[in-house]
Amino acid sequence: MGPNSPHSTRLVIVMVGLPARGKTYIARKVARFLSWLGYRTRVFNIGDYRRARLGSQHRHDFFDPGNVEGNRARSEMAEAALGDLLAWMGTGGEVAIYDATNSTVKRRATVRDRCVAAGLQVVFIESACEDQNIIEANIRETKLTSPDYAGMDPVEAVADFRARIAHYQSRYEPLTDADAEGASFIKLIDVGRVVVVHRLDGYLPGKLLFYLLNLHVVRRPIYLTRHGESTLNEEGRIGGDAPLSAKGTVYAQKLAEFVDALEQPPEVFTSTLQRTMQTAAPLSVDSNPWRALDEIDAGVCDGMTYAEIALKMPHEYEARQRDKLRYRYPRGESYQDVIARLEPVIIELERQRQPLMVIAHQAVLRALYAYFMDKAPEDVLRMEIPLHTVIRLAPGPYAFVETRHRLV
C-alpha cells in the first residue's frame, strides 16, 4: 500500500452523477492527490474508452435510452473499462477510480459485486448539483474543451450537450441509503456545499473524505517561489537558517513589486526560516509562516556543500544519487518524509479560494509542483526550481498551465 498507510486495503472509487456535475474534475483531483501521496492510482474513464474505440463525434441520440445500438456500444465500453480496472488491480494497483455516470441502482450493484468478488473495497462518490451556475459553467467548459464537440458551432454544441444530459436524467437514480446492502458512499452536493457520508470505514476512505471536504471549484492562480538568495546559497551550502544576501534582498523588493501589480493580492505562506520570512517582509500583504514548509532536514549534512558530502561521506552521497526520493539524510529527512508533512499544506491550499503564493525552498517546492502539475514526485526531484523566479500555475479545465517569471 502507499507509504503513509498502515493498512493493505485496495480501493475502488466508483463515481456517480449526471454529466456536467464535476465527476471527472473530482476524479482527477482525487487521483492526483493519492498518486502524490505514493498510492498506485489510476482513473478508468468510460468517455475516454468510447472516444478511443468508437470515435468522438457522437451526438445526443447516441445516449438516448431508447437507442438499442447506442446502449449496446456504451455497455461494451463500460465493461471494457471495468475489466481493465480489475486486471490492473490484480497486478498491484492500489486505488482505481471508475469514472462514469453509473446512473442506476442496477448498474452500481453490478460494479460493486464485481469488485467485491475480487477482494476490493468499494466507495461510491456521487457528485450532485443543485446550483445552476455551477451546471452552466460546466456545460460551457465541456462545450469548449471536449473532443466530442471539436469544430462544432458553440451554440449547437451546447444544445446537443443539454439534450445528452436530458437522456441521462430520464433514467437517473441518485444514491440513497438503500442503494446497495452495506454500500459505502460520499455524496457531494454542489462540489462540497453539502456532504453526506454513509457507512464509510477504513484509513484510506477517511483520508479521502477529509480531502473531499476541502475541495471547491473556484479557479485561482497559485504562485510558487523560492526565497531570495541567502548567504549560504552564495557558498553553495545546503540547509541552515541563514539571512538573505544582498542579491536576495533585491529579489524581495522585486517580488513585492510583482505582487503589487497582480490583479488580486494573494494569500501568502512561508516557511519559518528567516530567508523566506525576509523575502516576504516587503510585501504589502501579510504572510503566514508554516513549519511544514521548512526545507528538507539535511541532518548531519546541514550546512555542508555537496562536494564536501561526496568527500567526507561518499557512501551517503552515492546512496542519495541512487534513490533521491527515498534517501534519508542521517538524522534528517527524505523527500518522502517531506511529502508526508506537506499533506496538511495541500489540504489548506485546496481549501483556500483566493490566489495563493508559497515562498519556500527547493525540495518543498518540487514536492508541491509535483502535486499541482500531476507529476510523479520522482520525476521532478532533479528539476531545477531556480532562485529569483516566480512559477505561476494558472487553472485550466482539468490541469494547471505553467508560466515562469524571472525577476532578478
VEXGUTOR-962210 format. One line per field, with one value per residue (C-alpha): x, y, z; chain; residue in one letter. Coordinates in Angstrom, 2 decimals, decimal comma, always signed. Layout:
% VEXGUTOR-962210
east <- X/...;
north <- Y/...;
up <- Z/...;
chain <- A/...;
resn <- A/...;
This chain:
% VEXGUTOR-962210
east <- +0,00/+1,05/+3,88/+1,70/-0,83/-0,52/-3,21/-3,33/-6,88/-7,18/-9,80/-12,09/-13,74/-16,89/-18,03/-21,77/-23,53/-25,07/-22,91/-21,73/-21,76/-17,99/-17,44/-14,33/-12,94/-13,30/-11,96/-8,83/-8,24/-8,54/-6,23/-3,66/-3,73/-3,45/-0,74/+1,24/+0,98/+2,50/-0,51/-0,59/-3,68/-5,35/-8,54/-10,66/-12,87/-15,65/-15,79/-12,11/-12,81/-15,74/-13,73/-10,68/-12,62/-15,75/-14,70/-15,61/-18,33/-21,36/-24,40/-27,04/-29,19/-26,35/-27,05/-30,84/-32,04/-34,23/-31,24/-30,61/-27,35/-26,06/-26,88/-25,09/-21,97/-21,86/-22,32/-19,40/-17,21/-18,25/-17,47/-14,11/-13,12/-14,27/-12,39/-9,22/-9,69/-9,96/-6,97/-4,87/-5,80/-4,75/-1,24/-0,54/-2,85/-3,87/-6,60/-8,72/-11,27/-14,15/-15,32/-18,76/-22,32/-23,22/-26,69/-28,86/-29,03/-28,70/-25,53/-23,92/-24,77/-23,13/-19,92/-19,81/-20,42/-17,63/-15,19/-16,12/-15,76/-12,19/-11,49/-11,65/-13,20/-15,68/-16,62/-19,11/-18,71/-21,79/-21,45/-24,90/-25,59/-28,42/-26,56/-27,48/-24,45/-22,10/-24,01/-23,95/-20,22/-19,56/-21,66/-19,76/-16,44/-17,38/-18,54/-15,23/-12,86/-14,47/-13,25/-16,91/-17,61/-14,38/-15,12/-18,84/-20,69/-20,73/-24,50/-25,16/-22,67/-24,37/-27,81/-26,58/-24,94/-28,11/-30,02/-27,44/-27,90/-31,68/-31,28/-29,31/-31,77/-34,64/-33,17/-31,02/-31,38/-29,50/-27,58/-29,63/-29,01/-30,65/-28,64/-26,87/-26,62/-23,70/-22,60/-20,17/-20,64/-19,89/-22,45/-21,17/-23,80/-22,59/-18,97/-18,92/-21,59/-23,31/-21,60/-23,47/-21,46/-22,79/-21,03/-17,53/-14,86/-11,11/-7,92/-7,82/-11,56/-11,22/-8,29/-10,30/-13,26/-11,07/-9,65/-13,09/-14,41/-11,94/-12,49/-14,19/-14,42/-13,20/-10,40/-7,42/-3,75/-1,04/+2,42/+5,44/+8,78/+11,92/+13,21/+15,76/+19,38/+20,79/+24,34/+24,62/+23,34/+26,27/+28,60/+26,69/+25,78/+22,57/+20,12/+20,81/+18,86/+20,91/+19,66/+19,29/+22,31/+22,38/+21,07/+18,35/+17,25/+16,89/+14,69/+12,45/+11,82/+11,20/+8,77/+6,87/+6,56/+5,36/+2,67/+1,55/+0,98/-1,31/-5,00/-5,85/-3,44/-2,63/-2,73/+0,97/+2,50/+6,18/+8,32/+9,51/+13,10/+14,32/+15,24/+11,61/+10,19/+12,71/+11,66/+8,03/+8,72/+8,45/+5,11/+2,06/+0,10/+0,62/+2,31/+1,63/+4,71/+4,23/+6,79/+5,59/+7,05/+10,57/+13,32/+14,17/+16,15/+19,66/+20,54/+24,27/+24,85/+23,25/+25,48/+27,73/+28,28/+27,56/+31,29/+32,04/+29,46/+30,97/+34,46/+33,67/+30,63/+30,93/+28,52/+25,81/+26,46/+26,17/+23,04/+21,35/+22,32/+20,80/+17,40/+16,76/+13,08/+13,66/+17,14/+17,06/+19,90/+21,43/+19,32/+17,38/+14,61/+13,89/+11,72/+9,03/+9,16/+8,71/+5,68/+4,13/+4,45/+3,15/-0,19/-1,93/-0,44/-2,09/-5,42/-5,14/-4,12/-7,08/-9,40/-8,34/-10,43/-8,22/-4,91/-2,07/+1,67/+4,04/+7,54/+9,56/+12,56/+13,66/+12,80/+9,45/+8,52/+9,49/+7,02/+4,27/+4,94/+4,59/+1,17/-0,26/+1,17/+0,15/+3,70/+5,18/+7,43/+10,43/+10,03/+10,66/+13,32/+16,09/+14,08/+15,58/+13,44/+15,68/+16,15/+14,53/+11,82/+8,06/+6,29/+2,68/+0,25/-2,97/-6,02/-7,21/-10,26/-8,59/-4,95/-2,72/-0,78/+2,68/+4,48/+7,74/+8,73/+12,42/+12,57/+16,32;
north <- +0,00/+3,64/+4,80/+6,64/+3,86/+1,12/-0,90/-3,02/-2,32/-1,99/+0,55/+1,15/+4,57/+4,49/+7,87/+8,58/+11,56/+13,24/+14,95/+18,49/+17,82/+17,75/+13,98/+13,91/+17,04/+15,35/+12,01/+13,62/+15,69/+12,60/+10,62/+13,41/+13,62/+9,88/+9,41/+12,24/+10,51/+7,41/+5,19/+3,44/+5,17/+5,14/+6,59/+4,48/+6,99/+5,47/+8,52/+8,04/+4,40/+5,45/+8,13/+5,89/+2,89/+4,32/+7,85/+11,16/+12,54/+11,03/+13,28/+13,21/+10,50/+8,02/+8,42/+8,05/+5,13/+4,09/+3,74/-0,01/+0,09/+3,04/+1,28/-1,86/+0,07/+2,08/-1,08/-2,68/+0,32/+0,25/-3,47/-3,00/-0,31/-2,39/-5,41/-3,38/-1,91/-5,33/-6,63/-3,62/-4,02/-7,65/-6,57/-4,34/-1,36/+0,20/+2,72/+2,58/+5,25/+4,13/+7,38/+7,06/+8,19/+4,83/+6,28/+3,35/+1,20/-1,92/-0,70/+0,31/-3,06/-4,85/-2,82/-3,26/-7,02/-7,49/-5,51/-7,17/-10,60/-9,59/-8,73/-4,96/-2,32/-0,03/+3,56/+5,45/+9,19/+10,92/+14,45/+16,01/+19,62/+21,97/+25,18/+26,16/+28,46/+25,51/+23,41/+26,19/+26,75/+23,02/+22,89/+25,82/+24,27/+20,90/+22,59/+24,44/+21,60/+18,22/+16,34/+15,37/+18,89/+19,78/+22,07/+22,33/+25,62/+26,58/+27,16/+23,80/+22,09/+23,45/+22,40/+18,90/+18,53/+19,66/+17,02/+14,41/+15,40/+15,08/+11,49/+10,59/+12,45/+10,36/+7,24/+8,67/+7,18/+9,10/+7,25/+6,51/+4,67/+1,63/+1,77/-1,48/-3,51/-2,22/+0,22/+2,97/+6,33/+10,03/+12,32/+15,78/+18,42/+21,49/+20,26/+20,22/+22,71/+19,74/+16,40/+13,20/+10,22/+6,69/+3,64/+4,94/+2,80/+2,49/+4,53/+5,47/+6,26/+8,52/+10,33/+10,61/+12,17/+14,80/+15,76/+15,99/+18,16/+20,86/+20,80/+23,59/+24,73/+28,31/+28,83/+30,86/+31,05/+29,65/+31,22/+29,22/+30,85/+30,15/+32,67/+35,20/+34,11/+33,54/+33,89/+30,08/+29,91/+32,13/+29,44/+26,51/+25,11/+23,24/+23,79/+26,20/+29,28/+32,00/+35,53/+36,93/+38,06/+41,48/+39,90/+38,11/+41,41/+42,86/+39,91/+40,53/+44,05/+42,84/+40,24/+42,95/+44,92/+41,76/+41,15/+44,80/+44,50/+41,49/+41,96/+40,35/+40,10/+36,51/+34,78/+34,24/+31,28/+31,00/+28,58/+29,52/+30,02/+33,59/+33,62/+33,07/+35,47/+38,14/+37,57/+38,13/+41,14/+43,87/+42,52/+44,71/+41,67/+39,69/+36,30/+33,11/+31,17/+27,41/+24,93/+22,24/+24,40/+24,36/+22,99/+19,28/+18,48/+17,57/+16,16/+15,80/+17,20/+20,54/+23,43/+21,29/+21,57/+18,56/+18,38/+18,11/+15,36/+13,43/+13,77/+13,12/+10,82/+9,09/+6,27/+8,79/+10,79/+7,66/+6,45/+9,79/+9,67/+6,17/+6,93/+10,59/+10,04/+7,61/+8,61/+10,00/+12,19/+10,77/+12,22/+14,11/+13,63/+12,08/+13,54/+11,04/+12,49/+15,98/+14,86/+13,33/+16,55/+18,59/+16,72/+19,24/+22,06/+20,61/+20,40/+24,04/+25,21/+23,33/+24,92/+28,48/+30,27/+33,29/+33,41/+31,80/+32,40/+29,96/+31,24/+28,22/+26,05/+23,93/+20,47/+21,65/+23,43/+20,41/+18,36/+20,99/+21,40/+17,63/+17,74/+20,69/+19,62/+15,97/+14,64/+11,68/+13,10/+11,11/+12,80/+16,30/+15,63/+16,77/+19,60/+22,96/+25,43/+28,46/+31,31/+34,67/+33,14/+33,04/+29,98/+30,87/+27,96/+29,08/+26,78/+25,15/+22,89/+19,92/+20,93/+23,90/+25,77/+26,97/+30,21/+31,43/+34,98/+35,69/+38,83/+39,25;
up <- +0,00/-0,17/+2,08/+4,56/+5,20/+7,80/+6,03/+2,88/+1,69/-2,07/-3,00/-5,97/-6,10/-8,24/-9,48/-9,79/-11,32/-14,32/-16,95/-16,11/-12,36/-11,88/-11,69/-13,84/-12,16/-8,77/-10,04/-11,44/-8,31/-6,11/-8,38/-8,33/-4,54/-3,92/-6,56/-4,98/-1,60/-3,15/-3,88/-7,24/-8,60/-11,99/-13,48/-15,84/-17,67/-19,79/-22,07/-22,91/-23,86/-26,05/-27,85/-28,30/-29,64/-31,22/-32,15/-30,57/-32,81/-31,10/-30,87/-28,18/-29,76/-29,20/-25,46/-25,75/-23,56/-26,48/-28,83/-28,71/-30,66/-28,65/-25,38/-26,53/-27,56/-24,33/-22,25/-24,07/-23,25/-19,60/-19,43/-21,14/-18,65/-15,68/-16,98/-17,40/-13,92/-12,29/-14,27/-13,26/-9,59/-9,90/-10,95/-7,94/-8,37/-5,07/-5,94/-9,09/-9,98/-12,19/-13,79/-15,38/-14,75/-13,12/-13,11/-11,98/-8,86/-11,02/-12,72/-9,43/-7,88/-10,82/-10,49/-6,73/-6,88/-9,44/-7,32/-4,02/-5,64/-6,50/-2,85/-3,34/-1,11/-2,90/-2,12/-4,29/-4,76/-6,14/-7,43/-7,35/-8,21/-7,38/-8,23/-11,80/-12,02/-11,50/-14,03/-16,62/-16,10/-16,53/-19,69/-21,21/-20,25/-21,75/-24,95/-25,23/-24,31/-25,08/-28,16/-28,66/-29,90/-31,68/-34,61/-33,83/-33,64/-29,92/-29,82/-31,48/-29,14/-26,02/-27,32/-28,09/-24,70/-22,92/-24,85/-23,79/-20,14/-20,55/-21,77/-18,65/-16,40/-17,71/-16,08/-13,30/-9,80/-7,08/-4,39/-1,29/+1,98/+0,43/-2,81/-2,03/+1,11/+3,14/+0,44/+1,40/-0,24/-0,12/-1,70/-2,65/-3,38/-5,28/-5,01/-1,22/-0,13/+1,47/+2,13/+3,05/+4,30/+4,60/+6,09/+5,41/+7,05/+6,92/+6,86/+3,18/+2,81/+5,85/+4,26/+1,05/+2,90/+4,55/+1,17/-0,45/+2,38/+1,33/-2,44/-4,35/-7,97/-7,53/-10,03/-8,83/-9,73/-7,49/-7,31/-6,18/-5,46/-3,54/-1,06/-2,23/-2,28/+1,22/+2,42/+2,49/-1,10/-2,06/-0,68/-2,17/+1,26/+1,98/+4,80/+7,61/+8,63/+7,00/+6,19/+2,70/+0,76/-0,91/-4,10/-2,15/-0,64/-4,13/-5,06/-2,05/-3,32/-6,87/-5,56/-3,68/-6,93/-8,72/-6,11/-6,15/-9,91/-9,58/-10,23/-6,88/-3,94/-2,94/+0,39/+1,22/+3,03/+4,01/+5,97/+9,46/+8,28/+8,17/+4,49/+3,45/+6,03/+4,97/+1,35/+2,32/+4,57/+1,85/+0,57/+1,01/+2,28/+5,46/+5,29/+7,24/+8,41/+8,49/+9,83/+7,43/+4,62/+6,08/+3,85/+3,90/+7,05/+5,95/+9,38/+9,94/+6,42/+7,28/+6,23/+4,01/+0,28/-1,93/-2,72/+1,00/+1,41/-1,52/+0,02/+3,68/+3,37/-0,02/+0,89/+1,79/-1,36/-3,53/-1,72/-2,37/-6,04/-6,36/-4,86/-4,23/-3,37/-0,51/+0,64/+4,16/+5,39/+8,60/+11,44/+8,78/+6,23/+2,84/+0,10/+1,11/+4,62/+3,17/+1,15/+4,27/+6,25/+3,31/+3,24/+5,58/+3,48/+0,37/+2,18/+3,26/-0,21/-1,72/+0,84/+0,03/-2,60/-3,34/-5,25/-3,30/-3,08/-1,39/-0,57/+0,40/-0,54/-3,45/-2,07/-0,72/-3,95/-6,02/-3,98/-4,30/-8,01/-8,47/-6,83/-8,73/-12,09/-11,61/-11,83/-10,03/-7,29/-8,53/-11,93/-10,56/-7,92/-10,23/-11,77/-11,03/-9,14/-9,68/-7,27/-8,04/-10,23/-9,72/-11,12/-11,91/-12,15/-13,86/-13,65/-16,85/-17,30/-15,63/-15,11/-14,33/-17,01/-16,02/-16,75/-15,18/-14,32/-13,73/-11,57/-10,90;
chain <- A/A/A/A/A/A/A/A/A/A/A/A/A/A/A/A/A/A/A/A/A/A/A/A/A/A/A/A/A/A/A/A/A/A/A/A/A/A/A/A/A/A/A/A/A/A/A/A/A/A/A/A/A/A/A/A/A/A/A/A/A/A/A/A/A/A/A/A/A/A/A/A/A/A/A/A/A/A/A/A/A/A/A/A/A/A/A/A/A/A/A/A/A/A/A/A/A/A/A/A/A/A/A/A/A/A/A/A/A/A/A/A/A/A/A/A/A/A/A/A/A/A/A/A/A/A/A/A/A/A/A/A/A/A/A/A/A/A/A/A/A/A/A/A/A/A/A/A/A/A/A/A/A/A/A/A/A/A/A/A/A/A/A/A/A/A/A/A/A/A/A/A/A/A/A/A/A/A/A/A/A/A/A/A/A/A/A/A/A/A/A/A/A/A/A/A/A/A/A/A/A/A/A/A/A/A/A/A/A/A/A/A/A/A/A/A/A/A/A/A/A/A/A/A/A/A/A/A/A/A/A/A/A/A/A/A/A/A/A/A/A/A/A/A/A/A/A/A/A/A/A/A/A/A/A/A/A/A/A/A/A/A/A/A/A/A/A/A/A/A/A/A/A/A/A/A/A/A/A/A/A/A/A/A/A/A/A/A/A/A/A/A/A/A/A/A/A/A/A/A/A/A/A/A/A/A/A/A/A/A/A/A/A/A/A/A/A/A/A/A/A/A/A/A/A/A/A/A/A/A/A/A/A/A/A/A/A/A/A/A/A/A/A/A/A/A/A/A/A/A/A/A/A/A/A/A/A/A/A/A/A/A/A/A/A/A/A/A/A/A/A/A/A/A/A/A/A/A/A/A/A/A/A/A/A/A/A/A/A/A/A/A/A/A/A/A/A/A/A/A/A/A/A/A/A/A/A/A;
resn <- M/G/P/N/S/P/H/S/T/R/L/V/I/V/M/V/G/L/P/A/R/G/K/T/Y/I/A/R/K/V/A/R/F/L/S/W/L/G/Y/R/T/R/V/F/N/I/G/D/Y/R/R/A/R/L/G/S/Q/H/R/H/D/F/F/D/P/G/N/V/E/G/N/R/A/R/S/E/M/A/E/A/A/L/G/D/L/L/A/W/M/G/T/G/G/E/V/A/I/Y/D/A/T/N/S/T/V/K/R/R/A/T/V/R/D/R/C/V/A/A/G/L/Q/V/V/F/I/E/S/A/C/E/D/Q/N/I/I/E/A/N/I/R/E/T/K/L/T/S/P/D/Y/A/G/M/D/P/V/E/A/V/A/D/F/R/A/R/I/A/H/Y/Q/S/R/Y/E/P/L/T/D/A/D/A/E/G/A/S/F/I/K/L/I/D/V/G/R/V/V/V/V/H/R/L/D/G/Y/L/P/G/K/L/L/F/Y/L/L/N/L/H/V/V/R/R/P/I/Y/L/T/R/H/G/E/S/T/L/N/E/E/G/R/I/G/G/D/A/P/L/S/A/K/G/T/V/Y/A/Q/K/L/A/E/F/V/D/A/L/E/Q/P/P/E/V/F/T/S/T/L/Q/R/T/M/Q/T/A/A/P/L/S/V/D/S/N/P/W/R/A/L/D/E/I/D/A/G/V/C/D/G/M/T/Y/A/E/I/A/L/K/M/P/H/E/Y/E/A/R/Q/R/D/K/L/R/Y/R/Y/P/R/G/E/S/Y/Q/D/V/I/A/R/L/E/P/V/I/I/E/L/E/R/Q/R/Q/P/L/M/V/I/A/H/Q/A/V/L/R/A/L/Y/A/Y/F/M/D/K/A/P/E/D/V/L/R/M/E/I/P/L/H/T/V/I/R/L/A/P/G/P/Y/A/F/V/E/T/R/H/R/L/V;
